[in-house]
Amino acid sequence: MSDWMGTYSTARGLEAGQDLEMPGPTKWRSVGEVKEQIRKGAVTEETINTSARRVLELARRLGRWDNPEEPPERCVEDPATNALIRDAGADGIALLRNEGGVLPITKTATVAIIGQHATSVVLGGGGSARVDAQHAITLVDGLPMLGYDVKVAAGVPVFGVVPHADPSAVFEVGNTEHTPAPVKIEWFNGPTIGENPSFQEMRPQAEYMIKERWPGHLDKDYCTRITFDLVAPSSGQHLFSAISTGRAVVYIDGVQVFERPQETKLKPESFYFYKRQLERRFTHEMTAGRRYSVRMDSWAADRAILDAPPLNGKMFQGSAVRFYEHIDLAARLREASEAAAACDYAVVCTGTINEIESEGFDRTDMDLTAAEYDMVDAVLAANPDRSAVVNFSGAPVGMAQFADRSPAIVQAWFPGQEMGDSVAAVLSGDVNPGGRLPLSWPRKVEDNPAYDNFPSHNNILRYEEALNVGYRYYDRADVAAKPLFPFGYGLSYTTFAVLGAGITQQRVLFAAADANIGITVTARVQNTGGRAGKVAVQFYVADCNSGDAAIGGGGGGGGHARPPKELRAFEKVALEAGEVRDVVLTLDRDCVSCYDAARMCWEARPGAYKVLVGLSSADITHSVDLTLDKGFTWTGV
């Protein structure tokens, strides 16, 4: 099956074995289009029949013949599941800095908790990763449950596009009581607002989106009217935004205050993934407690734009009008500073949200917002010795701006609906952090090996970094940039040491046909600290034959030199204080193999290798020699 809107042909996709075009209704596989491709000889009836059989077989295996109806979704609250989410979230948290052992926080301490990410939960990235939670525990919830005396400061707002108005401020037109769906959306066929009404509906928020299935009662040439009343929560220049794939006009109390012209640079999923590009912001002076009538008229996207590439008539259409109360950033920063100074410890929370970090697009930079950096600076200035930055993101963000000044840095990722309990457990020391970075953390976006290839040129994306991804790039002698935090790195409230490494045989003759024949490598590791903890022991293999030469007579690996070392195995072990354990792993033929793209096979070259053992890609302390007596090639996975 294809990715959403990822199909651009009929015959080529079918001949390549693609059975389903997603989403429906189909654009490239209508009966007429398929018949035309058969008539042209671009695809055979046999190919069509084979593809159809696979789809029918899938339906049979899933039991859809006997149960054709989609069963209703269920949401079951399960304490055991909640505990699993909480524990998994805590286990994945990576402690990146802990100068002077500032963490864990002593149980008798007062703690300032600062930032939007402390008072709300970001469950994950955007797009298909976005899910609803049964509940969400914030850090403001979690720390007090462990007995801490906390002081909360809101910090600075973090958003990609202006959020929807707070439900407490939104009312149905003319209604003084709150209703669950106060926003009226009226739909009209044709280009004239108020003429040829198609239907109307009430919604919780001032937004609509037409996705895969077009409403049967709506013409492709349509317009809408969104209306609701808004009570200003305070006086000031409040922020509005208009988001639309077509032209849109906003009125307040019947007076036009903003017009958003037709966007010319549209993508099929602009309204789903690229609201930041569609959004246009404006401010409006409002008085606290006064009721305002808000209206947004919007129109379908211009047909000339819609029918041309890259849309080719297929695009999610939508409109929204959003509102955010004016925030005095200077006052928020003063509040954060005062809270940090008044408490024994300060925990300042930063991060991304699902409109900043999502599928469907690439971030243009890796920085936090400027206001977040100001917030961190204010907290560190007020409490320089006992502050911790806790960051919530699924990928690296810019930390070099404060990394050498913050006593503690915690990377919490997106730990889920039990976030507050997971993070509180680590900050308090109830859980000893055992998370390790599954990536190299750059100092700045320009240090990424793929940086020079983004954005693509003429929609051609060149993977010129080849094998030099992550630590494989930063390990190179000719690369001056080094990561802020290396791959596999993570601190603990205890300490660990690799005491030695061994190998069962230094000269090996692998059997190319048998992936199960391998060698045993051993690392002796000790918990050298005063409490139990977890450590990830990492085994890398370095090809001593590679040098700067490409592997394979056919230009294998794309004709690129082998990286200085590559992770081939790892194991996380839990050790009591003082405990020593041998970590024993088996390396198979994969550890000495590299794919030769020219010959379409895996190649292992004879000669010298080293097995490197350490606790991160930058912390290699032991090695053992390995010699492959005879080279070989193999296929498969």
C-alpha positions as CSV (number, residue, x, y, z in Angstrom):
1,M,0.0,0.0,0.0
2,S,1.1,3.6,-0.5
3,D,1.7,6.3,2.0
4,W,-1.1,8.9,2.2
5,M,-1.1,10.7,-1.2
6,G,2.1,9.0,-2.0
7,T,1.0,7.5,-5.4
8,Y,1.7,9.4,-8.6
9,S,1.0,6.8,-11.2
10,T,-1.3,4.0,-12.2
11,A,0.6,1.4,-14.2
12,R,4.0,1.8,-12.6
13,G,2.6,1.4,-9.1
14,L,0.6,-1.7,-10.1
15,E,3.6,-3.3,-11.9
16,A,5.8,-2.6,-8.9
17,G,3.3,-4.6,-6.7
18,Q,1.5,-1.7,-5.0
19,D,-2.0,-3.1,-4.2
20,L,-3.7,-0.2,-2.4
21,E,-3.7,3.5,-3.1
22,M,-4.2,5.4,0.2
23,P,-6.3,7.2,1.1
24,G,-9.5,6.6,-0.8
25,P,-11.4,7.5,-2.8
26,T,-8.8,6.5,-5.5
27,K,-7.3,9.1,-7.8
28,W,-5.1,6.9,-9.9
29,R,-7.0,3.6,-9.9
30,S,-10.5,4.4,-11.1
31,V,-12.0,1.8,-13.4
32,G,-11.7,4.1,-16.3
33,E,-8.1,4.9,-15.6
34,V,-7.1,1.2,-15.2
35,K,-8.9,0.2,-18.4
36,E,-7.1,3.0,-20.2
37,Q,-3.7,1.7,-19.0
38,I,-4.6,-1.8,-20.1
39,R,-5.6,-0.5,-23.5
40,K,-2.2,1.3,-23.8
41,G,-0.4,-1.9,-22.8
42,A,1.1,-0.2,-19.8
43,V,-0.3,-2.8,-17.4
44,T,-1.6,-6.3,-18.0
45,E,-4.8,-7.9,-16.8
46,E,-2.7,-10.6,-15.1
47,T,-1.1,-7.8,-13.0
48,I,-4.5,-6.4,-12.1
49,N,-5.8,-9.9,-11.2
50,T,-2.8,-10.7,-9.0
51,S,-3.1,-7.4,-7.2
52,A,-6.8,-7.9,-6.6
53,R,-6.3,-11.4,-5.2
54,R,-3.8,-10.1,-2.7
55,V,-6.3,-7.5,-1.5
56,L,-9.1,-10.1,-1.2
57,E,-6.7,-12.5,0.6
58,L,-5.9,-9.7,3.1
59,A,-9.6,-9.2,3.7
60,R,-10.0,-13.0,4.2
61,R,-7.1,-13.2,6.7
62,L,-8.5,-10.3,8.7
63,G,-12.0,-11.9,8.9
64,R,-13.7,-9.1,7.0
65,W,-15.9,-11.5,5.0
66,D,-17.6,-12.7,8.2
67,N,-17.4,-9.3,10.0
68,P,-17.6,-6.6,7.4
69,E,-18.6,-3.8,9.9
70,E,-15.8,-1.8,11.6
71,P,-16.1,-2.6,15.3
72,P,-16.4,0.4,17.6
73,E,-13.2,1.6,19.3
74,R,-12.9,1.0,23.0
75,C,-11.0,2.8,25.7
76,V,-10.4,0.8,28.8
77,E,-8.7,2.3,31.9
78,D,-6.3,-0.3,33.2
79,P,-4.1,0.4,36.2
80,A,-1.5,-2.2,35.0
81,T,-1.2,-0.4,31.6
82,N,-0.9,3.0,33.4
83,A,1.9,1.5,35.5
84,L,3.7,0.2,32.4
85,I,3.5,3.6,30.7
86,R,4.8,5.3,33.8
87,D,7.7,2.9,34.2
88,A,8.6,2.9,30.5
89,G,8.6,6.7,30.5
90,A,10.9,6.9,33.4
91,D,13.2,4.2,32.1
92,G,13.7,6.1,28.8
93,I,14.6,9.4,30.4
94,A,18.3,10.4,29.8
95,L,20.2,12.4,32.3
96,L,22.6,14.5,30.2
97,R,24.3,16.7,32.8
98,N,24.4,16.6,36.6
99,E,27.2,18.9,37.9
100,G,27.9,18.4,41.6
101,G,25.2,15.8,41.9
102,V,22.5,18.4,42.0
103,L,20.0,15.7,41.2
104,P,18.2,13.9,42.7
105,I,16.2,16.6,44.5
106,T,16.1,16.1,48.3
107,K,12.6,15.2,49.5
108,T,12.5,18.1,52.0
109,A,13.3,20.8,49.4
110,T,11.0,23.4,48.0
111,V,10.8,23.3,44.2
112,A,9.9,25.9,41.6
113,I,8.3,24.2,38.6
114,I,8.4,26.5,35.6
115,G,7.2,26.4,32.0
116,Q,4.3,25.3,29.7
117,H,5.7,21.8,29.5
118,A,5.4,21.5,33.3
119,T,1.7,22.5,33.4
120,S,0.6,20.5,30.3
121,V,1.5,17.2,28.7
122,V,2.7,16.9,25.1
123,L,1.8,13.3,24.3
124,G,3.9,13.0,21.1
125,G,4.6,14.4,17.7
126,G,2.1,15.5,15.2
127,G,0.3,13.7,12.4
128,S,-0.4,10.0,12.8
129,A,1.6,10.0,16.0
130,R,-1.0,12.2,17.6
131,V,-3.4,10.3,19.9
132,D,-5.9,11.1,22.6
133,A,-5.0,10.1,26.2
134,Q,-7.3,8.7,28.8
135,H,-5.8,11.2,31.2
136,A,-2.6,13.3,31.4
137,I,-0.5,13.7,34.5
138,T,1.6,16.9,34.5
139,L,4.8,17.5,36.4
140,V,2.9,20.0,38.5
141,D,0.7,17.0,39.4
142,G,3.5,14.5,39.8
143,L,6.1,16.2,42.1
144,P,3.6,17.2,44.9
145,M,2.4,13.5,45.0
146,L,5.9,12.6,46.2
147,G,5.6,15.1,49.0
148,Y,7.4,18.1,47.5
149,D,6.4,21.7,48.3
150,V,6.2,23.3,44.9
151,K,5.8,26.8,43.5
152,V,4.4,27.0,40.0
153,A,5.2,29.6,37.3
154,A,3.5,29.5,33.9
155,G,6.6,30.4,32.0
156,V,6.4,31.4,28.3
157,P,3.9,30.1,25.8
158,V,5.1,27.6,23.2
159,F,3.1,27.0,20.0
160,G,3.7,26.5,16.4
161,V,0.4,28.1,15.3
162,V,-1.9,30.2,17.4
163,P,-3.9,27.8,19.6
164,H,-7.7,27.7,19.6
165,A,-9.5,30.0,22.0
166,D,-9.9,28.7,25.5
167,P,-13.3,27.1,25.7
168,S,-14.2,29.2,28.7
169,A,-14.1,32.3,26.5
170,V,-16.2,30.9,23.6
171,F,-20.0,31.1,23.4
172,E,-22.7,30.4,20.9
173,V,-23.9,33.6,19.3
174,G,-26.5,35.2,21.5
175,N,-26.2,32.5,24.2
176,T,-24.9,33.4,27.7
177,E,-24.5,29.8,28.8
178,H,-21.6,27.5,27.8
179,T,-22.4,24.8,25.4
180,P,-20.2,21.9,24.2
181,A,-20.3,23.0,20.6
182,P,-20.6,26.8,20.5
183,V,-19.2,27.5,17.0
184,K,-21.6,27.5,14.1
185,I,-20.3,26.6,10.6
186,E,-22.6,27.3,7.6
187,W,-21.8,25.8,4.2
188,F,-22.9,27.3,0.9
189,N,-22.7,26.0,-2.6
190,G,-21.2,28.5,-4.9
191,P,-19.0,31.6,-4.2
192,T,-21.6,33.8,-2.4
193,I,-21.8,33.8,1.4
194,G,-25.5,33.4,2.4
195,E,-26.8,32.0,-0.9
196,N,-27.6,28.4,-1.8
197,P,-27.1,26.9,1.8
198,S,-25.9,23.3,1.8
199,F,-25.9,22.5,5.5
200,Q,-24.8,23.9,8.9
201,E,-23.3,22.4,12.0
202,M,-22.2,23.3,15.5
203,R,-18.6,22.5,16.5
204,P,-16.4,22.9,19.6
205,Q,-13.8,24.8,17.8
206,A,-13.7,27.3,14.9
207,E,-12.1,25.0,12.4
208,Y,-13.1,22.6,9.6
209,M,-11.1,20.3,7.3
210,I,-12.3,18.3,4.3
211,K,-10.1,15.3,4.0
212,E,-10.3,12.1,1.9
213,R,-14.1,12.0,1.3
214,W,-15.8,15.0,-0.1
215,P,-19.3,15.8,1.4
216,G,-21.9,14.5,-1.1
217,H,-24.1,17.6,-0.6
218,L,-21.3,20.1,-1.2
219,D,-20.1,21.5,-4.5
220,K,-16.4,21.8,-5.2
221,D,-17.0,25.5,-5.6
222,Y,-18.2,26.3,-2.0
223,C,-17.9,28.9,0.8
224,T,-18.4,28.8,4.5
225,R,-19.3,31.2,7.4
226,I,-17.9,30.5,10.9
227,T,-19.5,32.5,13.7
228,F,-19.2,32.6,17.5
229,D,-19.1,35.0,20.4
230,L,-15.9,35.6,22.3
231,V,-15.6,37.1,25.8
232,A,-12.2,38.8,26.3
233,P,-10.5,37.3,29.3
234,S,-8.4,40.5,29.8
235,S,-7.8,43.9,28.3
236,G,-5.1,44.3,25.6
237,Q,-4.0,43.6,22.1
238,H,-5.0,40.0,21.8
239,L,-3.7,37.7,19.1
240,F,-5.8,36.2,16.3
241,S,-4.9,34.1,13.3
242,A,-6.6,33.2,10.1
243,I,-5.7,29.8,8.6
244,S,-7.2,28.8,5.2
245,T,-6.4,27.0,2.0
246,G,-8.6,29.5,0.2
247,R,-9.3,33.2,0.6
248,A,-10.7,34.2,4.1
249,V,-12.0,37.3,5.7
250,V,-12.4,37.9,9.4
251,Y,-15.0,40.3,11.0
252,I,-15.3,41.4,14.6
253,D,-18.6,43.0,15.6
254,G,-19.5,43.2,11.9
255,V,-16.4,45.1,10.9
256,Q,-13.8,43.6,8.6
257,V,-10.5,43.4,10.5
258,F,-8.4,41.1,8.4
259,E,-8.2,39.4,5.0
260,R,-6.2,36.4,4.2
261,P,-5.6,36.2,0.4
262,Q,-5.5,33.0,-1.5
263,E,-2.4,31.0,-0.7
264,T,-0.5,30.2,-3.9
265,K,2.1,27.7,-2.5
266,L,-0.1,24.8,-1.5
267,K,0.7,21.1,-0.9
268,P,-1.8,18.2,-0.8
269,E,-1.7,18.2,3.0
270,S,-1.0,21.8,3.7
271,F,-3.9,22.2,6.1
272,Y,-3.0,19.0,8.0
273,F,0.8,19.4,8.3
274,Y,1.6,23.0,7.2
275,K,-0.7,25.2,9.1
276,R,2.3,27.4,10.1
277,Q,2.7,28.2,6.4
278,L,-1.0,29.0,5.9
279,E,-1.4,31.0,9.1
280,R,-1.6,34.8,9.0
281,R,-1.7,36.6,12.4
282,F,-3.2,39.9,13.5
283,T,-4.0,41.6,16.8
284,H,-7.1,43.3,18.0
285,E,-7.7,45.6,21.0
286,M,-10.2,44.1,23.4
287,T,-11.6,45.0,26.8
288,A,-11.8,42.5,29.6
289,G,-15.3,41.0,30.1
290,R,-16.7,42.5,26.9
291,R,-18.5,40.1,24.5
292,Y,-17.4,40.2,20.8
293,S,-19.0,38.7,17.8
294,V,-16.4,36.9,15.6
295,R,-17.1,35.8,12.0
296,M,-14.9,34.3,9.4
297,D,-15.9,33.8,5.8
298,S,-13.8,31.5,3.7
299,W,-13.8,30.1,0.2
300,A,-12.7,27.0,-1.6
301,A,-9.2,27.0,-3.0
302,D,-8.8,28.6,-6.4
303,R,-9.4,25.9,-9.1
304,A,-6.5,27.1,-11.2
305,I,-4.2,26.4,-8.3
306,L,-6.0,23.2,-7.2
307,D,-5.9,21.6,-10.6
308,A,-2.2,22.4,-11.3
309,P,0.8,20.4,-10.0
310,P,1.7,19.5,-7.3
311,L,-2.0,19.3,-6.2
312,N,-3.5,17.8,-9.4
313,G,-6.9,18.3,-7.9
314,K,-6.2,16.5,-4.6
315,M,-5.8,18.5,-1.4
316,F,-7.2,18.7,2.1
317,Q,-9.2,21.9,2.3
318,G,-9.9,23.8,5.5
319,S,-10.2,27.0,7.4
320,A,-9.8,28.1,11.0
321,V,-9.8,31.3,13.1
322,R,-7.9,31.1,16.3
323,F,-7.3,33.3,19.4
324,Y,-4.7,33.7,22.1
325,E,-4.9,36.1,25.0
326,H,-2.2,38.7,25.1
327,I,0.8,37.6,27.2
328,D,3.1,40.0,29.0
329,L,6.4,38.1,28.3
330,A,8.4,40.3,30.5
331,A,6.0,39.7,33.4
332,R,6.2,35.9,32.8
333,L,10.0,36.0,32.9
334,R,10.0,38.0,36.1
335,E,7.6,35.5,37.6
336,A,9.9,32.6,36.6
337,S,12.9,34.4,38.1
338,E,11.1,35.1,41.3
339,A,9.9,31.5,41.7
340,A,13.4,30.1,41.0
341,A,15.0,32.5,43.6
342,A,12.4,31.7,46.2
343,C,12.9,27.9,46.2
344,D,15.7,25.5,47.0
345,Y,15.5,24.0,43.5
346,A,14.3,25.2,40.2
347,V,13.0,22.9,37.4
348,V,12.5,24.8,34.1
349,C,10.7,22.8,31.4
350,T,11.3,23.4,27.7
351,G,10.5,21.5,24.5
352,T,8.5,21.2,21.3
353,I,4.9,20.4,20.6
354,N,3.1,18.4,17.9
355,E,2.8,21.4,15.6
356,I,6.6,22.0,15.7
357,E,7.7,18.3,15.6
358,S,5.7,16.1,13.3
359,E,5.6,13.8,10.4
360,G,4.9,15.4,7.0
361,F,7.6,18.1,7.2
362,D,11.2,18.8,8.3
363,R,12.1,21.3,10.9
364,T,14.0,24.2,9.4
365,D,16.1,24.6,12.6
366,M,16.6,22.8,15.9
367,D,16.3,25.7,18.2
368,L,13.7,26.2,21.0
369,T,11.8,29.5,20.8
370,A,13.6,32.7,21.7
371,A,11.3,33.1,24.7
372,E,12.2,29.7,26.0
373,Y,15.9,30.6,26.0
374,D,15.0,33.8,27.8
375,M,13.1,31.8,30.4
376,V,16.0,29.4,30.9
377,D,18.4,32.3,31.3
378,A,16.2,34.0,33.9
379,V,15.9,30.8,35.9
380,L,19.7,30.1,35.8
381,A,20.5,33.6,36.8
382,A,18.1,33.4,39.8
383,N,19.2,30.0,41.0
384,P,22.5,29.2,39.3
385,D,23.5,26.3,41.6
386,R,20.4,24.1,41.9
387,S,18.5,24.4,38.6
388,A,17.6,21.7,36.2
389,V,16.4,22.0,32.6
390,V,14.0,19.3,31.7
391,N,13.4,19.1,27.9
392,F,10.5,17.4,26.2
393,S,11.0,16.6,22.5
394,G,11.3,13.6,20.2
395,A,14.5,14.9,18.5
396,P,17.4,17.1,19.5
397,V,16.9,20.8,20.2
398,G,19.5,23.5,20.7
399,M,21.0,23.1,24.1
400,A,24.4,24.6,23.5
401,Q,22.9,28.0,24.5
402,F,22.8,26.9,28.2
403,A,24.5,23.5,28.5
404,D,27.6,24.8,30.2
405,R,25.6,26.9,32.7
406,S,22.7,24.6,33.8
407,P,23.7,22.3,36.7
408,A,21.4,19.6,35.4
409,I,19.9,18.7,32.0
410,V,17.3,16.0,31.6
411,Q,16.0,14.8,28.3
412,A,12.5,13.4,29.0
413,W,11.4,12.8,25.3
414,F,7.6,12.4,25.1
415,P,6.9,10.0,28.0
416,G,3.2,9.7,27.6
417,Q,0.1,10.2,29.7
418,E,1.9,9.4,32.9
419,M,4.5,12.1,32.2
420,G,4.3,13.8,35.5
421,D,4.9,10.7,37.5
422,S,7.6,9.4,35.2
423,V,9.7,12.6,35.4
424,A,9.0,13.1,39.1
425,A,10.3,9.6,39.8
426,V,13.6,10.5,38.1
427,L,14.0,14.0,39.6
428,S,13.3,12.6,43.1
429,G,15.7,9.7,42.7
430,D,12.9,7.1,43.2
431,V,14.0,5.9,39.7
432,N,17.7,6.0,38.8
433,P,17.9,7.3,35.2
434,G,19.0,4.6,32.8
435,G,18.1,6.1,29.4
436,R,20.8,6.4,26.8
437,L,20.7,8.6,23.7
438,P,19.7,6.7,20.5
439,L,21.3,9.5,18.5
440,S,24.1,12.0,18.4
441,W,23.0,15.4,19.8
442,P,24.4,18.2,17.6
443,R,25.5,21.5,19.0
444,K,23.8,23.3,16.2
445,V,21.8,22.3,13.1
446,E,24.7,23.1,10.8
447,D,26.7,20.3,12.4
448,N,24.3,17.6,11.0
449,P,25.9,15.6,8.2
450,A,22.8,16.0,6.0
451,Y,22.6,19.8,6.5
452,D,24.0,20.8,3.1
453,N,21.4,18.6,1.3
454,F,18.3,20.3,2.8
455,P,16.0,21.5,1.4
456,S,16.0,19.4,-1.7
457,H,16.7,20.9,-5.1
458,N,13.9,20.4,-7.7
459,N,12.4,17.8,-5.4
460,I,15.6,15.7,-5.7
461,L,16.9,14.7,-2.3
462,R,20.6,13.6,-2.3
463,Y,21.9,11.4,0.4
464,E,25.4,12.6,0.0
465,E,26.3,11.8,3.6
466,A,26.0,8.1,2.6
467,L,27.1,6.0,5.5
468,N,28.2,8.9,7.6
469,V,25.2,9.3,9.7
470,G,25.2,10.2,13.4
471,Y,28.3,9.0,15.3
472,R,29.7,7.5,12.1
473,Y,30.1,11.0,10.8
474,Y,31.3,12.7,14.0
475,D,33.9,9.9,14.6
476,R,35.7,10.8,11.3
477,A,39.1,12.4,11.8
478,D,38.4,15.0,9.1
479,V,35.2,16.2,10.9
480,A,35.9,19.1,13.3
481,A,32.3,19.3,14.7
482,K,31.7,17.1,17.7
483,P,28.3,16.5,19.2
484,L,27.1,18.2,22.4
485,F,26.2,14.7,23.7
486,P,27.4,11.5,21.9
487,F,25.4,8.5,20.8
488,G,24.7,6.0,23.5
489,Y,25.4,8.6,26.2
490,G,23.5,9.0,29.5
491,L,24.4,9.6,33.1
492,S,23.2,7.9,36.3
493,Y,23.0,8.6,40.0
494,T,25.6,5.9,40.3
495,T,28.8,5.2,38.2
496,F,29.9,2.3,36.0
497,A,33.2,1.1,34.6
498,V,34.1,-1.5,32.0
499,L,36.8,-3.6,33.6
500,G,37.8,-5.7,30.6
501,A,36.8,-7.3,27.3
502,G,37.4,-10.7,25.8
503,I,36.6,-12.8,22.7
504,T,36.3,-16.5,22.2
505,Q,38.4,-16.7,19.1
506,Q,40.5,-14.0,17.4
507,R,40.7,-15.8,14.0
508,V,37.4,-16.6,12.5
509,L,36.1,-18.3,9.3
510,F,32.4,-17.4,9.0
511,A,30.1,-19.6,7.0
512,A,28.4,-17.2,4.7
513,A,25.3,-19.4,4.3
514,D,24.8,-19.7,8.1
515,A,24.1,-16.4,9.9
516,N,24.0,-18.3,13.2
517,I,27.7,-19.1,13.3
518,G,29.4,-16.3,15.2
519,I,31.8,-15.3,17.9
520,T,31.2,-14.6,21.5
521,V,32.4,-11.3,23.0
522,T,32.5,-10.5,26.7
523,A,32.7,-7.3,28.6
524,R,33.1,-7.2,32.4
525,V,31.3,-4.2,33.9
526,Q,31.0,-3.0,37.4
527,N,28.7,-0.6,39.3
528,T,31.3,1.5,41.0
529,G,28.8,3.7,42.8
530,G,26.7,3.6,45.9
531,R,23.2,2.6,44.5
532,A,21.6,0.2,42.0
533,G,21.4,1.4,38.4
534,K,21.2,0.4,34.8
535,V,23.9,0.7,32.2
536,A,24.0,0.0,28.4
537,V,27.2,-1.8,27.4
538,Q,27.9,-1.2,23.7
539,F,30.0,-3.3,21.3
540,Y,31.3,-1.6,18.1
541,V,33.2,-3.1,15.3
542,A,36.0,-1.2,13.4
543,D,37.1,-2.4,9.9
544,C,40.9,-2.0,10.1
545,N,41.1,-2.8,6.4
546,S,38.9,0.1,5.3
547,G,41.1,3.2,5.6
548,D,39.8,5.6,3.0
549,A,39.0,2.9,0.5
550,A,35.5,1.9,-0.5
551,I,34.4,-1.6,0.4
552,G,33.8,-4.0,-2.5
553,G,35.2,-4.4,-5.9
554,G,31.9,-3.2,-7.3
555,G,32.0,0.0,-5.2
556,G,30.0,-1.5,-2.4
557,G,28.3,0.6,0.2
558,G,27.6,3.0,-2.6
559,G,31.4,3.3,-3.2
560,H,31.9,4.9,0.2
561,A,34.6,4.4,2.8
562,R,33.6,2.4,5.9
563,P,32.9,4.5,9.0
564,P,35.5,4.4,11.8
565,K,33.3,2.1,13.8
566,E,29.7,0.8,13.8
567,L,27.5,-0.4,16.7
568,R,27.0,-4.1,16.3
569,A,25.5,-5.2,19.7
570,F,24.5,-3.8,23.1
571,E,22.9,-4.9,26.2
572,K,21.4,-3.0,29.1
573,V,22.0,-4.5,32.5
574,A,20.8,-3.7,36.0
575,L,23.6,-3.9,38.6
576,E,23.4,-3.5,42.4
577,A,26.0,-1.2,44.1
578,G,29.4,-2.8,43.7
579,E,28.2,-5.7,41.6
580,V,30.4,-7.0,38.8
581,R,28.9,-8.9,35.8
582,D,30.1,-10.3,32.5
583,V,28.0,-9.2,29.6
584,V,28.2,-11.9,27.0
585,L,26.9,-11.4,23.4
586,T,27.3,-13.2,20.1
587,L,28.4,-11.4,16.9
588,D,27.4,-13.0,13.6
589,R,28.3,-12.3,10.0
590,D,26.5,-9.0,10.1
591,C,29.3,-7.5,12.2
592,V,31.8,-7.7,9.4
593,S,29.5,-7.1,6.4
594,C,28.6,-4.1,4.3
595,Y,26.1,-3.9,1.5
596,D,27.5,-3.7,-2.0
597,A,24.9,-1.8,-3.9
598,A,26.6,-2.4,-7.3
599,R,26.6,-6.2,-6.9
600,M,23.3,-6.3,-4.8
601,C,24.8,-8.4,-2.1
602,W,26.5,-8.2,1.3
603,E,30.3,-8.4,1.4
604,A,32.7,-9.3,4.2
605,R,36.3,-8.6,3.5
606,P,39.1,-10.6,4.9
607,G,41.6,-9.0,7.3
608,A,41.8,-7.3,10.6
609,Y,38.9,-5.9,12.7
610,K,38.6,-4.6,16.2
611,V,35.7,-5.1,18.6
612,L,35.4,-1.9,20.7
613,V,33.6,-1.9,24.0
614,G,32.4,1.2,25.9
615,L,29.5,3.1,27.5
616,S,28.9,5.5,24.6
617,S,30.3,6.1,21.1
618,A,32.7,8.6,22.7
619,D,33.6,6.4,25.7
620,I,35.4,3.4,24.3
621,T,37.7,1.9,27.0
622,H,38.6,-1.6,25.7
623,S,39.1,-3.5,22.5
624,V,39.9,-6.9,21.2
625,D,41.3,-8.0,17.9
626,L,39.4,-10.1,15.3
627,T,40.8,-11.5,12.1
628,L,38.5,-12.7,9.3
629,D,40.6,-15.4,7.4
630,K,38.4,-15.5,4.3
631,G,36.1,-13.0,2.7
632,F,32.7,-13.9,1.4
633,T,29.4,-12.4,0.0
634,W,25.9,-13.3,0.9
635,T,22.3,-12.1,0.2
636,G,19.2,-11.8,2.3
637,V,18.5,-10.1,5.6
